Amino acid sequence: MGPVSSNEDALDLIDQDKPDFAVLDVYLGAETVTPVALELQRLKVPFVLASASSPPTSWRPALSLPTQSTSENRQDRASSLRPFAS
């Protein structure tokens, strides 16, 4: 899949075929990839953020996603360690 150069193109691509995993560049031109990351999070698609760009001079975090509480994280990890039913 991809690459794409805009949030709109990325979201269209995700709508066509849900990815198993994604590598996102933090900056897509003048935009940040936040809408795409939020959609992947909603779909429970794992992703990593990367960038070869220097942060702008008025730097602020490009992405701030809601996180699960610690107890929810432990519960998710514990359930993923259970063996598959045969």
C-alpha positions, 0 to 999 in steps of 0.5 A: 500500500502507498506511499501517499502524500496527503491525509485524504489519500491515506484515508482513501487507501485505508477505506479501500483495504485495511492494512495489517500495519502502517509506517507513517511519516509524521509530516505530510507536506504542511499537514501532520498525519494525526487524522490517519493515526487516529483512524488506524487507532480506531481500526486497531491497526498497529503503526509506527511514526517516523520522519526524516524532516526536522521539526518546524521552528515552532515545534509542538507535538505532531500527534497526541493520541488517547491512551488506555489506562494501565489496568486496561493495558495489562488486561490486553497484554494478558489476554494476548498471551493466552493460547489459541483454542484448539 
